[in-house]
Amino acid sequence: MSEHKLGFRELFQLSLRTFRVKPVRAILTVAGMSVGIGAVIFLVSLGYGLQYILIGKLVTTEDSLITMEISYPSESNLVIKNSVVDDLRKIPEAIEVSPVYEFPGEINQKGESGLLVDTRIVDPNYFRLAGFAPDIGEQLAVNKRGVIVSSQALGAVNLKPDKTTLGKELYLKVFYQDNDTGVSVEATSAEPFPIRGIITDEAMPPTVITLPSYLSTAPPFSRKALVKAKNVDTVEALRDVMLSQGFLVSARIDLVNQAKKIMNTITIVLGVFGVTALVVSAIGMFNTMIVGFMERIYEVGILKSIGATDGDVRNLFLMESVMMGLLGGVGGIALGVVSGKFLNFALSLLAVRLGGKAFELFLTPWWFILLVIGLSLFIGFISGFWPARRAAALSPKEAFTKR
């Protein structure tokens, strides 16, 4: 009898027979693959989510990544005077400098007793360079008089740390002390300050942030400053200049790089646990294909007797295993992504009810989903390769004899 090579459509239709004849076995095999791949998706998504949250906390603006915080060592008793800030602005590698003035202050509502607070006096570019923004409300601007207040400071003056407090007014006094003479100077304003923003971090001490242009007297010096490099390539050169001038330097890019290394390690470890579950599932699928081959030896003999080529038989077994792998991959992606989305929703709902913000703990990048689909097809191919090869090598006579 002449041989007739089976086309893709015919192979596909024949490969569906295993799902009709042995539906429970096929479903369990696909389910096993789905659980294994779902575990990989779930754990790797957790790793990426943790990395995104951590890096997002460290880098809230692009400028903050190439900005470093400088200060003199505490034992030196040196301060950054305005003349020093002017000199810093002349450094070729630096493009922006933002001094951060920190002094004790006092706030109060009209007619009430005052509360001692930490006062942070900053330039408008501080918010961009520090990557800082209030949790509620808006940043400060030169043409918009106001203050940003921490939740602890608001609670002490009987105000709630929520949107209803925005626009309410506080009186502010700041107490400067000259570092050389020890003379104290009081900076204040006859006009009250509207509350423009609120910091909800309970761990932050009572703090008020304002701009120097709002106060009657300019701050005499600062203890630290933010210095932005021209670009990523000049960060190291700028750091060397700052160190040569006796400053202590803290660059956010160093924290980001360390965080990435740590989170990549965590993601890899989580991925290894997931891959372990996937290997177990792949072994189960390989076992299914072996058993299927042993049960269908007689069927292979019939196929070859009616003209099926060795390639047809091999492709038939490979088609079945690849289909199972693909179905397992799709099911695993659905299982892993849906589980992550559900937990994101549940955790965000809990966080909002407890007064926090919604967040996503599980993030699945699209390239990883495509990689998983390719891995599923590969596992299916590998699982069916040996049974397909054995089936292709059988002659009709040998197949009927082994029955």
Order of alpha helices (4+ residues) and beta strands (2+ residues): alpha-alpha-alpha-alpha-beta-beta-alpha-beta-beta-alpha-beta-beta-alpha-beta-beta-beta-beta-beta-beta-alpha-beta-alpha-alpha-alpha-alpha-alpha
